[in-house]
Amino acid sequence: MRFVLGVVVAVGLLGCGGPEEQGVDAVESIGQEIVGGVEARPGAHPWNVSLQQYGSHFCGASLIRVSATKEESDIVVTAAHCVYDGTARLTASAGVHDLNRPGAGAQTVNGVKTVYHPAYNPRTTMNDIAVVKLEKPLKFSATVQPILLPLPGEVVPDNVEATVAGWGLTRENGQPSSVLLQVGVPTIGHEDLRAMYSKAGIAIDRYAMLGAGYRTGGKDACQGDSGGPLFLPGAQGKPVLQGIVSFGIGCARAGMPGVYTRVSNYIPWINTQVRLLSDTARQ
Ligand code: ARG
């Protein structure tokens, strides 16, 4: 259901569809997966979680650590627009590569509570972040691991390669992927991103949003990748969750990079939610 919302958001708010068929052809000739990506090595992104309703994938999410010592967690981070219109029968699947063939390493648990950011604005897509508390913790394993959060206010350099991974559409108006796909996209400075989106009448907030993509298009997240992670290697070389797939105009269009929630802006909020929601964090 939420997946439909994502498409509606893209069509309604961000004007995908319509007389843009040339854009689609241009994308088609460049790439064919996440958009323009490749199949992830199974287990390469063990924090990538599939949020599902009635057994069908609608958004991504990322498993985060809730305790320094416990090797399990009952909290995932996603986009507010993924859960904004309700989360009946939400389940979270971790340790999965092919959604059609979850292997022995897969763990699926029910969501029991979702909290989206109190200042999330569906009209502007500001503060597009939410947490989901799971009914029982996901146990860390070879296929299930948390991703590190950035430091509060940590700045992501411009023009460095970030990775986005998800099960979303492999091209604008295309089909979702049953296997986890990934693509590398360079980060884009605030002024450049702001200038690109101002042409479309969309405001970009320096603190709440982070852009990543190629000026020429061809590689991007797409519908169904929403809520999933954009990550960069941190100080110790380990991946850090710097972005959450939030929105774009179409997918992989030239001059229209993907827009991500800037996670470093929300660390105190995330930590507060973890404290309030997680059973595992307290023990
Ligand atoms: N809002 C979309 C969703 O619900 C994700 C859009 C990401 N688009 C992009 N071109 N990067 O799945």
py3Dmol code that shows the C-alpha trace and the ligand (Angstrom):
import py3Dmol

protein = """\
ATOM      1  CA  MET A   1       0.000   0.000   0.000  1.00  0.00           C
ATOM      2  CA  ARG A   2       2.742   2.416   0.982  1.00  0.00           C
ATOM      3  CA  PHE A   3       4.486   1.619  -2.244  1.00  0.00           C
ATOM      4  CA  VAL A   4       1.454   3.012  -4.025  1.00  0.00           C
ATOM      5  CA  LEU A   5       1.757   6.102  -1.861  1.00  0.00           C
ATOM      6  CA  GLY A   6       5.346   6.512  -2.987  1.00  0.00           C
ATOM      7  CA  VAL A   7       4.249   6.512  -6.585  1.00  0.00           C
ATOM      8  CA  VAL A   8       1.439   8.916  -5.783  1.00  0.00           C
ATOM      9  CA  VAL A   9       3.899  11.217  -4.048  1.00  0.00           C
ATOM     10  CA  ALA A  10       6.169  11.083  -7.054  1.00  0.00           C
ATOM     11  CA  VAL A  11       3.363  11.704  -9.519  1.00  0.00           C
ATOM     12  CA  GLY A  12       1.342  14.200  -7.525  1.00  0.00           C
ATOM     13  CA  LEU A  13       3.917  16.257  -5.703  1.00  0.00           C
ATOM     14  CA  LEU A  14       6.909  15.807  -7.889  1.00  0.00           C
ATOM     15  CA  GLY A  15       5.398  15.570 -11.341  1.00  0.00           C
ATOM     16  CA  CYS A  16       6.635  12.224 -12.593  1.00  0.00           C
ATOM     17  CA  GLY A  17       4.628  10.686 -15.412  1.00  0.00           C
ATOM     18  CA  GLY A  18       3.106  13.176 -17.818  1.00  0.00           C
ATOM     19  CA  PRO A  19       4.874  14.242 -20.993  1.00  0.00           C
ATOM     20  CA  GLU A  20       8.294  13.004 -19.973  1.00  0.00           C
ATOM     21  CA  GLU A  21       8.707   9.931 -22.112  1.00  0.00           C
ATOM     22  CA  GLN A  22      12.010  11.162 -23.592  1.00  0.00           C
ATOM     23  CA  GLY A  23      13.467  11.129 -20.077  1.00  0.00           C
ATOM     24  CA  VAL A  24      12.503   7.487 -19.702  1.00  0.00           C
ATOM     25  CA  ASP A  25      14.139   6.509 -22.992  1.00  0.00           C
ATOM     26  CA  ALA A  26      17.334   8.280 -22.039  1.00  0.00           C
ATOM     27  CA  VAL A  27      17.387   6.332 -18.765  1.00  0.00           C
ATOM     28  CA  GLU A  28      16.653   3.051 -20.509  1.00  0.00           C
ATOM     29  CA  SER A  29      19.650   3.360 -22.768  1.00  0.00           C
ATOM     30  CA  ILE A  30      22.013   3.905 -19.835  1.00  0.00           C
ATOM     31  CA  GLY A  31      21.191   1.305 -17.223  1.00  0.00           C
ATOM     32  CA  GLN A  32      18.817  -1.380 -16.118  1.00  0.00           C
ATOM     33  CA  GLU A  33      18.913  -1.929 -12.320  1.00  0.00           C
ATOM     34  CA  ILE A  34      17.973  -0.009  -8.940  1.00  0.00           C
ATOM     35  CA  VAL A  35      18.353   2.407 -11.811  1.00  0.00           C
ATOM     36  CA  GLY A  36      21.726   1.866 -13.468  1.00  0.00           C
ATOM     37  CA  GLY A  37      23.047  -0.349 -10.673  1.00  0.00           C
ATOM     38  CA  VAL A  38      24.131  -3.929 -10.143  1.00  0.00           C
ATOM     39  CA  GLU A  39      22.990  -6.869  -8.047  1.00  0.00           C
ATOM     40  CA  ALA A  40      24.472  -6.653  -4.554  1.00  0.00           C
ATOM     41  CA  ARG A  41      26.614  -9.548  -3.386  1.00  0.00           C
ATOM     42  CA  PRO A  42      24.227 -11.493  -1.102  1.00  0.00           C
ATOM     43  CA  GLY A  43      24.859 -10.378   2.482  1.00  0.00           C
ATOM     44  CA  ALA A  44      26.900  -7.340   1.447  1.00  0.00           C
ATOM     45  CA  HIS A  45      24.426  -4.897   3.030  1.00  0.00           C
ATOM     46  CA  PRO A  46      23.181  -6.778   6.107  1.00  0.00           C
ATOM     47  CA  TRP A  47      21.462  -3.631   7.499  1.00  0.00           C
ATOM     48  CA  ASN A  48      19.091  -3.390   4.513  1.00  0.00           C
ATOM     49  CA  VAL A  49      15.572  -4.243   5.647  1.00  0.00           C
ATOM     50  CA  SER A  50      12.468  -4.731   3.482  1.00  0.00           C
ATOM     51  CA  LEU A  51       9.268  -3.286   4.949  1.00  0.00           C
ATOM     52  CA  GLN A  52       6.267  -5.281   3.779  1.00  0.00           C
ATOM     53  CA  GLN A  53       2.507  -5.284   4.081  1.00  0.00           C
ATOM     54  CA  TYR A  54       0.559  -8.433   3.350  1.00  0.00           C
ATOM     55  CA  GLY A  55       3.818  -9.966   2.161  1.00  0.00           C
ATOM     56  CA  SER A  56       4.661  -7.354  -0.416  1.00  0.00           C
ATOM     57  CA  HIS A  57       7.603  -4.987  -0.255  1.00  0.00           C
ATOM     58  CA  PHE A  58       6.735  -1.296  -0.131  1.00  0.00           C
ATOM     59  CA  CYS A  59       9.789   0.476   1.311  1.00  0.00           C
ATOM     60  CA  GLY A  60      13.313  -0.031   2.568  1.00  0.00           C
ATOM     61  CA  ALA A  61      14.644   0.566   6.073  1.00  0.00           C
ATOM     62  CA  SER A  62      17.950   0.265   7.947  1.00  0.00           C
ATOM     63  CA  LEU A  63      18.675  -1.709  11.091  1.00  0.00           C
ATOM     64  CA  ILE A  64      20.456   0.391  13.732  1.00  0.00           C
ATOM     65  CA  ARG A  65      22.184  -0.565  16.956  1.00  0.00           C
ATOM     66  CA  VAL A  66      20.215   0.240  20.142  1.00  0.00           C
ATOM     67  CA  SER A  67      22.777  -0.886  22.709  1.00  0.00           C
ATOM     68  CA  ALA A  68      26.566  -0.861  22.700  1.00  0.00           C
ATOM     69  CA  THR A  69      26.693  -4.443  23.917  1.00  0.00           C
ATOM     70  CA  LYS A  70      23.557  -6.327  22.815  1.00  0.00           C
ATOM     71  CA  GLU A  71      23.927  -8.233  19.552  1.00  0.00           C
ATOM     72  CA  GLU A  72      20.303  -7.625  18.571  1.00  0.00           C
ATOM     73  CA  SER A  73      18.028  -4.668  17.855  1.00  0.00           C
ATOM     74  CA  ASP A  74      14.311  -3.964  17.661  1.00  0.00           C
ATOM     75  CA  ILE A  75      14.536  -0.596  15.850  1.00  0.00           C
ATOM     76  CA  VAL A  76      14.767   0.209  12.132  1.00  0.00           C
ATOM     77  CA  VAL A  77      14.983   3.667  10.563  1.00  0.00           C
ATOM     78  CA  THR A  78      12.972   4.516   7.450  1.00  0.00           C
ATOM     79  CA  ALA A  79      11.332   7.482   5.678  1.00  0.00           C
ATOM     80  CA  ALA A  80       8.299   9.202   7.213  1.00  0.00           C
ATOM     81  CA  HIS A  81       6.499   9.115   3.846  1.00  0.00           C
ATOM     82  CA  CYS A  82       6.701   5.297   3.962  1.00  0.00           C
ATOM     83  CA  VAL A  83       4.636   5.024   7.155  1.00  0.00           C
ATOM     84  CA  TYR A  84       2.686   8.298   7.208  1.00  0.00           C
ATOM     85  CA  ASP A  85      -0.666   6.899   6.072  1.00  0.00           C
ATOM     86  CA  GLY A  86      -0.668   3.924   8.435  1.00  0.00           C
ATOM     87  CA  THR A  87       1.221   0.710   8.990  1.00  0.00           C
ATOM     88  CA  ALA A  88      -1.360  -2.028   9.503  1.00  0.00           C
ATOM     89  CA  ARG A  89       0.182  -5.493   9.243  1.00  0.00           C
ATOM     90  CA  LEU A  90       3.687  -4.115   8.742  1.00  0.00           C
ATOM     91  CA  THR A  91       6.489  -6.653   8.802  1.00  0.00           C
ATOM     92  CA  ALA A  92      10.231  -6.128   8.518  1.00  0.00           C
ATOM     93  CA  SER A  93      12.459  -8.667   6.781  1.00  0.00           C
ATOM     94  CA  ALA A  94      16.206  -8.649   7.380  1.00  0.00           C
ATOM     95  CA  GLY A  95      18.924 -10.908   6.054  1.00  0.00           C
ATOM     96  CA  VAL A  96      17.165 -11.285   2.717  1.00  0.00           C
ATOM     97  CA  HIS A  97      18.712 -10.954  -0.714  1.00  0.00           C
ATOM     98  CA  ASP A  98      15.975 -12.290  -3.015  1.00  0.00           C
ATOM     99  CA  LEU A  99      12.544 -11.303  -1.682  1.00  0.00           C
ATOM    100  CA  ASN A 100      11.001 -14.250  -3.528  1.00  0.00           C
ATOM    101  CA  ARG A 101      13.401 -16.734  -1.946  1.00  0.00           C
ATOM    102  CA  PRO A 102      14.305 -15.684   1.596  1.00  0.00           C
ATOM    103  CA  GLY A 103      17.150 -17.947   2.635  1.00  0.00           C
ATOM    104  CA  ALA A 104      18.073 -19.537   5.947  1.00  0.00           C
ATOM    105  CA  GLY A 105      19.577 -16.240   7.142  1.00  0.00           C
ATOM    106  CA  ALA A 106      16.293 -14.349   6.804  1.00  0.00           C
ATOM    107  CA  GLN A 107      14.446 -12.973   9.846  1.00  0.00           C
ATOM    108  CA  THR A 108      10.958 -11.493   9.583  1.00  0.00           C
ATOM    109  CA  VAL A 109       9.263  -9.780  12.509  1.00  0.00           C
ATOM    110  CA  ASN A 110       6.131  -7.693  12.976  1.00  0.00           C
ATOM    111  CA  GLY A 111       6.280  -3.949  13.448  1.00  0.00           C
ATOM    112  CA  VAL A 112       4.525  -2.891  16.650  1.00  0.00           C
ATOM    113  CA  LYS A 113       4.923   0.863  16.575  1.00  0.00           C
ATOM    114  CA  THR A 114       5.994   3.487  14.080  1.00  0.00           C
ATOM    115  CA  VAL A 115       6.937   7.038  14.954  1.00  0.00           C
ATOM    116  CA  TYR A 116       7.496   9.583  12.203  1.00  0.00           C
ATOM    117  CA  HIS A 117       9.229  12.875  12.846  1.00  0.00           C
ATOM    118  CA  PRO A 118       6.776  15.345  14.414  1.00  0.00           C
ATOM    119  CA  ALA A 119       7.860  18.016  11.928  1.00  0.00           C
ATOM    120  CA  TYR A 120       7.509  15.779   8.851  1.00  0.00           C
ATOM    121  CA  ASN A 121       5.686  17.748   6.179  1.00  0.00           C
ATOM    122  CA  PRO A 122       4.204  15.654   3.366  1.00  0.00           C
ATOM    123  CA  ARG A 123       3.835  18.719   1.165  1.00  0.00           C
ATOM    124  CA  THR A 124       7.496  19.770   1.299  1.00  0.00           C
ATOM    125  CA  THR A 125       8.932  16.349   2.290  1.00  0.00           C
ATOM    126  CA  MET A 126      10.843  18.079   5.102  1.00  0.00           C
ATOM    127  CA  ASN A 127      12.038  15.817   7.945  1.00  0.00           C
ATOM    128  CA  ASP A 128      11.297  12.612   6.044  1.00  0.00           C
ATOM    129  CA  ILE A 129      12.393  10.204   8.768  1.00  0.00           C
ATOM    130  CA  ALA A 130      10.656   7.620  10.955  1.00  0.00           C
ATOM    131  CA  VAL A 131      11.518   4.725  13.225  1.00  0.00           C
ATOM    132  CA  VAL A 132       9.741   1.390  13.462  1.00  0.00           C
ATOM    133  CA  LYS A 133       9.819  -0.646  16.640  1.00  0.00           C
ATOM    134  CA  LEU A 134       9.701  -4.383  16.057  1.00  0.00           C
ATOM    135  CA  GLU A 135       7.781  -6.924  18.111  1.00  0.00           C
ATOM    136  CA  LYS A 136      10.992  -8.757  18.915  1.00  0.00           C
ATOM    137  CA  PRO A 137      14.614  -7.962  18.202  1.00  0.00           C
ATOM    138  CA  LEU A 138      16.436  -8.994  15.053  1.00  0.00           C
ATOM    139  CA  LYS A 139      19.464 -11.050  16.107  1.00  0.00           C
ATOM    140  CA  PHE A 140      22.749  -9.970  14.580  1.00  0.00           C
ATOM    141  CA  SER A 141      24.246 -12.700  12.403  1.00  0.00           C
ATOM    142  CA  ALA A 142      26.257 -13.212   9.241  1.00  0.00           C
ATOM    143  CA  THR A 143      23.322 -11.824   7.239  1.00  0.00           C
ATOM    144  CA  VAL A 144      21.807  -9.348   9.733  1.00  0.00           C
ATOM    145  CA  GLN A 145      23.919  -6.464  11.084  1.00  0.00           C
ATOM    146  CA  PRO A 146      23.240  -2.852  12.104  1.00  0.00           C
ATOM    147  CA  ILE A 147      24.645   0.159  10.262  1.00  0.00           C
ATOM    148  CA  LEU A 148      26.474   2.958  12.085  1.00  0.00           C
ATOM    149  CA  LEU A 149      24.776   6.328  12.492  1.00  0.00           C
ATOM    150  CA  PRO A 150      26.719   9.519  11.739  1.00  0.00           C
ATOM    151  CA  LEU A 151      27.737  11.934  14.475  1.00  0.00           C
ATOM    152  CA  PRO A 152      25.260  14.731  15.171  1.00  0.00           C
ATOM    153  CA  GLY A 153      25.781  17.433  12.550  1.00  0.00           C
ATOM    154  CA  GLU A 154      28.462  15.418  10.763  1.00  0.00           C
ATOM    155  CA  VAL A 155      29.096  16.977   7.350  1.00  0.00           C
ATOM    156  CA  VAL A 156      29.166  14.818   4.234  1.00  0.00           C
ATOM    157  CA  PRO A 157      31.766  16.076   1.733  1.00  0.00           C
ATOM    158  CA  ASP A 158      30.595  17.049  -1.761  1.00  0.00           C
ATOM    159  CA  ASN A 159      31.344  14.815  -4.720  1.00  0.00           C
ATOM    160  CA  VAL A 160      32.261  11.652  -2.822  1.00  0.00           C
ATOM    161  CA  GLU A 161      30.894   8.273  -3.800  1.00  0.00           C
ATOM    162  CA  ALA A 162      27.939   7.026  -1.751  1.00  0.00           C
ATOM    163  CA  THR A 163      26.051   3.760  -2.168  1.00  0.00           C
ATOM    164  CA  VAL A 164      22.289   3.315  -2.212  1.00  0.00           C
ATOM    165  CA  ALA A 165      20.774  -0.168  -2.049  1.00  0.00           C
ATOM    166  CA  GLY A 166      17.191  -1.344  -2.413  1.00  0.00           C
ATOM    167  CA  TRP A 167      14.538  -3.482  -4.047  1.00  0.00           C
ATOM    168  CA  GLY A 168      12.849  -0.597  -5.888  1.00  0.00           C
ATOM    169  CA  LEU A 169      12.075  -0.003  -9.547  1.00  0.00           C
ATOM    170  CA  THR A 170      14.884  -0.618 -12.003  1.00  0.00           C
ATOM    171  CA  ARG A 171      13.778   2.313 -14.097  1.00  0.00           C
ATOM    172  CA  GLU A 172      11.221   5.091 -13.984  1.00  0.00           C
ATOM    173  CA  ASN A 173       7.762   3.514 -14.338  1.00  0.00           C
ATOM    174  CA  GLY A 174       9.499   0.118 -14.483  1.00  0.00           C
ATOM    175  CA  GLN A 175       9.395  -2.997 -12.315  1.00  0.00           C
ATOM    176  CA  PRO A 176      10.736  -3.553  -8.814  1.00  0.00           C
ATOM    177  CA  SER A 177      13.647  -5.919  -8.329  1.00  0.00           C
ATOM    178  CA  SER A 178      13.271  -9.116  -6.297  1.00  0.00           C
ATOM    179  CA  VAL A 179      17.006  -9.155  -5.590  1.00  0.00           C
ATOM    180  CA  LEU A 180      18.792  -6.379  -3.685  1.00  0.00           C
ATOM    181  CA  LEU A 181      20.428  -3.935  -6.070  1.00  0.00           C
ATOM    182  CA  GLN A 182      22.992  -1.246  -5.371  1.00  0.00           C
ATOM    183  CA  VAL A 183      24.371   1.751  -7.188  1.00  0.00           C
ATOM    184  CA  GLY A 184      27.161   4.242  -6.501  1.00  0.00           C
ATOM    185  CA  VAL A 185      26.229   7.912  -6.700  1.00  0.00           C
ATOM    186  CA  PRO A 186      28.340  10.986  -5.896  1.00  0.00           C
ATOM    187  CA  THR A 187      27.110  13.430  -3.243  1.00  0.00           C
ATOM    188  CA  ILE A 188      26.070  16.845  -4.515  1.00  0.00           C
ATOM    189  CA  GLY A 189      26.712  20.139  -2.729  1.00  0.00           C
ATOM    190  CA  HIS A 190      23.742  21.982  -1.278  1.00  0.00           C
ATOM    191  CA  GLU A 191      23.909  24.970  -3.647  1.00  0.00           C
ATOM    192  CA  ASP A 192      23.991  22.769  -6.735  1.00  0.00           C
ATOM    193  CA  LEU A 193      21.118  20.623  -5.504  1.00  0.00           C
ATOM    194  CA  ARG A 194      19.113  23.698  -4.560  1.00  0.00           C
ATOM    195  CA  ALA A 195      19.639  25.233  -7.990  1.00  0.00           C
ATOM    196  CA  MET A 196      18.610  22.030  -9.805  1.00  0.00           C
ATOM    197  CA  TYR A 197      15.373  21.636  -7.828  1.00  0.00           C
ATOM    198  CA  SER A 198      14.442  25.326  -7.774  1.00  0.00           C
ATOM    199  CA  LYS A 199      13.766  25.017 -11.516  1.00  0.00           C
ATOM    200  CA  ALA A 200      11.074  22.510 -10.579  1.00  0.00           C
ATOM    201  CA  GLY A 201       9.742  24.742  -7.804  1.00  0.00           C
ATOM    202  CA  ILE A 202      10.924  22.393  -5.047  1.00  0.00           C
ATOM    203  CA  ALA A 203      12.671  23.820  -1.992  1.00  0.00           C
ATOM    204  CA  ILE A 204      15.786  22.011  -0.742  1.00  0.00           C
ATOM    205  CA  ASP A 205      16.660  22.416   2.918  1.00  0.00           C
ATOM    206  CA  ARG A 206      20.397  22.496   3.646  1.00  0.00           C
ATOM    207  CA  TYR A 207      20.103  20.653   6.964  1.00  0.00           C
ATOM    208  CA  ALA A 208      17.240  18.259   6.279  1.00  0.00           C
ATOM    209  CA  MET A 209      18.194  17.054   2.785  1.00  0.00           C
ATOM    210  CA  LEU A 210      21.225  15.626   1.002  1.00  0.00           C
ATOM    211  CA  GLY A 211      21.572  15.148  -2.769  1.00  0.00           C
ATOM    212  CA  ALA A 212      23.357  12.345  -4.585  1.00  0.00           C
ATOM    213  CA  GLY A 213      23.471  11.456  -8.253  1.00  0.00           C
ATOM    214  CA  TYR A 214      25.120  12.205 -11.572  1.00  0.00           C
ATOM    215  CA  ARG A 215      24.390  15.417 -13.450  1.00  0.00           C
ATOM    216  CA  THR A 216      23.900  13.273 -16.530  1.00  0.00           C
ATOM    217  CA  GLY A 217      21.453  10.970 -14.717  1.00  0.00           C
ATOM    218  CA  GLY A 218      21.418   7.242 -15.409  1.00  0.00           C
ATOM    219  CA  LYS A 219      22.018   6.072 -11.838  1.00  0.00           C
ATOM    220  CA  ASP A 220      19.576   6.642  -9.000  1.00  0.00           C
ATOM    221  CA  ALA A 221      17.206   5.232  -6.438  1.00  0.00           C
ATOM    222  CA  CYS A 222      13.573   4.902  -7.559  1.00  0.00           C
ATOM    223  CA  GLN A 223      10.104   4.112  -6.176  1.00  0.00           C
ATOM    224  CA  GLY A 224      10.297   1.273  -3.670  1.00  0.00           C
ATOM    225  CA  ASP A 225      13.817   2.222  -2.593  1.00  0.00           C
ATOM    226  CA  SER A 226      12.344   4.857  -0.286  1.00  0.00           C
ATOM    227  CA  GLY A 227      13.257   4.549   3.353  1.00  0.00           C
ATOM    228  CA  GLY A 228      16.373   2.576   2.471  1.00  0.00           C
ATOM    229  CA  PRO A 229      19.970   3.567   3.157  1.00  0.00           C
ATOM    230  CA  LEU A 230      22.466   5.819   1.414  1.00  0.00           C
ATOM    231  CA  PHE A 231      25.802   5.095   3.034  1.00  0.00           C
ATOM    232  CA  LEU A 232      29.403   6.177   2.862  1.00  0.00           C
ATOM    233  CA  PRO A 233      32.483   4.669   4.461  1.00  0.00           C
ATOM    234  CA  GLY A 234      33.211   6.363   7.788  1.00  0.00           C
ATOM    235  CA  ALA A 235      36.406   6.940   9.724  1.00  0.00           C
ATOM    236  CA  GLN A 236      37.128   3.250  10.398  1.00  0.00           C
ATOM    237  CA  GLY A 237      36.090   2.362   6.848  1.00  0.00           C
ATOM    238  CA  LYS A 238      32.768   1.010   8.078  1.00  0.00           C
ATOM    239  CA  PRO A 239      29.625   2.191   6.250  1.00  0.00           C
ATOM    240  CA  VAL A 240      27.709   5.029   7.907  1.00  0.00           C
ATOM    241  CA  LEU A 241      24.036   5.786   7.256  1.00  0.00           C
ATOM    242  CA  GLN A 242      24.204   9.333   5.898  1.00  0.00           C
ATOM    243  CA  GLY A 243      20.970   9.371   3.898  1.00  0.00           C
ATOM    244  CA  ILE A 244      17.491   7.877   3.669  1.00  0.00           C
ATOM    245  CA  VAL A 245      15.921   7.566   0.202  1.00  0.00           C
ATOM    246  CA  SER A 246      13.315  10.345   0.192  1.00  0.00           C
ATOM    247  CA  PHE A 247      12.306  11.711  -3.218  1.00  0.00           C
ATOM    248  CA  GLY A 248      13.225  12.677  -6.747  1.00  0.00           C
ATOM    249  CA  ILE A 249      11.571  13.826  -9.925  1.00  0.00           C
ATOM    250  CA  GLY A 250      11.153  10.645 -11.867  1.00  0.00           C
ATOM    251  CA  CYS A 251      14.239   8.453 -11.534  1.00  0.00           C
ATOM    252  CA  ALA A 252      17.755   8.880 -12.864  1.00  0.00           C
ATOM    253  CA  ARG A 253      16.865  11.879 -15.026  1.00  0.00           C
ATOM    254  CA  ALA A 254      19.684  14.203 -16.030  1.00  0.00           C
ATOM    255  CA  GLY A 255      19.931  17.201 -13.694  1.00  0.00           C
ATOM    256  CA  MET A 256      17.519  15.622 -11.182  1.00  0.00           C
ATOM    257  CA  PRO A 257      19.589  13.747  -8.596  1.00  0.00           C
ATOM    258  CA  GLY A 258      18.018  11.765  -5.786  1.00  0.00           C
ATOM    259  CA  VAL A 259      17.180  13.618  -2.588  1.00  0.00           C
ATOM    260  CA  TYR A 260      17.884  11.895   0.726  1.00  0.00           C
ATOM    261  CA  THR A 261      17.021  12.743   4.318  1.00  0.00           C
ATOM    262  CA  ARG A 262      20.239  14.032   5.914  1.00  0.00           C
ATOM    263  CA  VAL A 263      20.523  11.606   8.837  1.00  0.00           C
ATOM    264  CA  SER A 264      23.197  13.565  10.764  1.00  0.00           C
ATOM    265  CA  ASN A 265      20.553  16.258  11.366  1.00  0.00           C
ATOM    266  CA  TYR A 266      18.356  13.814  13.322  1.00  0.00           C
ATOM    267  CA  ILE A 267      20.693  11.975  15.701  1.00  0.00           C
ATOM    268  CA  PRO A 268      19.253  13.400  18.948  1.00  0.00           C
ATOM    269  CA  TRP A 269      15.732  12.630  17.699  1.00  0.00           C
ATOM    270  CA  ILE A 270      16.694   9.058  16.742  1.00  0.00           C
ATOM    271  CA  ASN A 271      18.423   8.494  20.093  1.00  0.00           C
ATOM    272  CA  THR A 272      15.365   9.741  21.962  1.00  0.00           C
ATOM    273  CA  GLN A 273      13.083   7.384  20.015  1.00  0.00           C
ATOM    274  CA  VAL A 274      15.428   4.474  20.697  1.00  0.00           C
ATOM    275  CA  ARG A 275      15.326   5.248  24.416  1.00  0.00           C
ATOM    276  CA  LEU A 276      11.540   5.552  24.440  1.00  0.00           C
ATOM    277  CA  LEU A 277      10.773   2.551  22.242  1.00  0.00           C
ATOM    278  CA  SER A 278      13.450  -0.087  22.442  1.00  0.00           C
ATOM    279  CA  ASP A 279      13.133  -2.863  24.994  1.00  0.00           C
ATOM    280  CA  THR A 280      16.583  -4.131  24.112  1.00  0.00           C
ATOM    281  CA  ALA A 281      18.376  -0.822  24.740  1.00  0.00           C
ATOM    282  CA  ARG A 282      17.395  -0.706  28.400  1.00  0.00           C
ATOM    283  CA  GLN A 283      18.698  -4.093  29.507  1.00  0.00           C
TER     284      GLN A 283
END
"""
ligand_1 = """\
12
LIG
N 9.518 8.422 -2.994
C 10.003 7.222 -3.616
C 9.462 5.995 -2.890
O 8.487 6.089 -2.197
C 11.475 7.195 -3.755
C 11.939 8.200 -4.678
C 13.395 8.222 -4.874
N 13.535 8.767 -6.169
C 14.668 9.088 -6.734
N 14.634 9.494 -7.963
N 15.814 9.004 -6.094
O 9.924 4.895 -3.083
"""
view = py3Dmol.view(width=600, height=400)
view.addModel(protein, "pdb")
view.setStyle({"model": 0}, {"cartoon": {"style": "trace"}})
view.addModel(ligand_1, "xyz")
view.setStyle({"model": 1}, {"stick": {}})
view.zoomTo()
view.show()
